[in-house]
């Protein structure tokens, strides 16, 4: 009987300790340790609904893929390098599709930082609709509480270009670093209100997730009561006739804010549709979803005001003015080469030891 009581007490203490841990940022970091492709199951989120008549890519699975990479068979190379999904789409036809490690075409995988590119699309939609005036607006027009921290000179374009000069530690390893704090924290608005600058805006490129989360708050404030997820549903998810339900993780259940720097959770095929939208300059089967001007601005080479020659408006530029891609921390990619009418999606548990940028550009040469 005493042993049973001890076991019950230990179980109760474990539950209490877990509850306390999960209620704070440090506890969540200790419990979860590091970003994982099952994180969409751990955090609160808002739902996105699939279309009742979804757009389906034609499937031929007769694409040109190398037989080997580094003397390893192509499929085995993908699997050995922690891939869970790999798609090659040419002329709206799936030329290669494979899934690994128990995943399939309906498996949900977090986008991680690919969500930055989606956030950029939504900023473009908001500008098209006049909800945001222009990229040259100071962000304090939308986040006035940052005026006291000297953010008057920071524009929306600075955030898009990662040249805002904010002080932000991008480390996910340090539980007290800003990236981990934003990822595991329970009040993003409060953390944003404490942000500081370390350099003059518009002078230096520095990739940090804080820029995109600031964009998220700008976007939310412009939507007049709509959530960012509902805006994504209206402007992208429904118009693009998505195949599967999805979600966007938020910081907390009550009055939560979308983690716009990460955490859009969807399938490989639906991520590919985002690539198709930009491949076609914002047009979806004859309907302009986001202006062609915005797509072109978002994917061109622009090194003014401290901008980098490999990054533009939250998109990476492997070969400037030729291709572009969204990228997430564990090797999640949407690669787009408009001239080749080519989209490649790679999702994984980790990047493995592969140089994915080089692999995508090499595959593009085959088409």
Steps between C-alpha positions, in 0.01 A plus 500: 500500500783739590669423170177580314473834685864579417437421132188719500692786667784468250253501213325808641832681548598415141172642367537817710864544398413450133215750525728761659769436241261529209360828629829686455742556215799331667289198591379459144859527376622237749207271420520525120875579478522598131285561193353178363272414207234385745483845661165575336351252747651678800389861459164673489391581145226639279353275228505539123238314300557308177300584190199282421621472137878517536748567224694180434833493320510246219723208588729323253801414718705496181744773581869537441677427825863401544555130554758581766619785720854450632483139375188436710168408331275809487219363721746365754686831504178684581410257777852490646493879523187506718249582224132424566354647178646591161305633201608617157226677301553604138228667291245429776579129481659302783809346344633354825329444836626292786451479875718345766504401866126428518387828341260524204326761284254582781762543774513840666847649544591837659636759260737657751644809329328433167215682677706818463439489125127445556493797737657706223223392260237614750673836542475534122129414509444759773680765293296404191182552705614828650507362854870591507602813307848401386823326600646843575269559797663505843389199698407729790191593296380154601704431813507843672622348826843460337546875454652523847761241390611708201323303225371810315760451225425130450282445193304197381759462224779480758319207661443330164868542410635404844673839524304643794796500738308330782683338787402133476684178583400242237628202705256217571761327719502768769170473697527871585581603141243701309420233239434236767308758701274580204462132407409370846367818662137566589468873432658624178339844518662562839840386372468722192434799724842450661697481176799733446717613210874435478586658162365772275207371288568454129875445528570133575341164412453264793265203475285487814155360569414813697462692173227267377318493832491880489355468149240268649392759755490771231280270293270414790455867591408579137228233482245677718416207725565208266757244600798440276384140449155609384666743259721219369188286454326780308791617284702181443364172636156515339602669172784249450252214549714326759478124525529453876406669825790682662572734792714789619652474848437784746664603824202428727139389485330824616554795266800325349727647234620294205869412503554662163873426503421129495241234563261475205408132498401338171566223247771491235251534213335804655838664564568441129193707412657801669795450266262473203335830595833683486622308196197647322565853632214497750242361258296190574316352201413843362435679829757743640541404867783740582620767258765413242686811610530365854625159383762663278613735778520205737727288284730749325858585587518816712809586701400855596490618862713217633297221337668169411537365147357162605185613682196705403173564687529176706600281202844350437666551160730206411558646152388866503242592234469133401357302791386550859386294797350485846715322761445363850744404775482120466545501125147589390502654152274631225731556202364685194659550159244686284698477176509122533135489620641302792408458867685278747381435855721330754388438859711325760578412858835673451713634216724196527838552335359611165561831325138551397559832325749330267272198452202717400698707251653182355157341463377817327769453234352158416173664402 
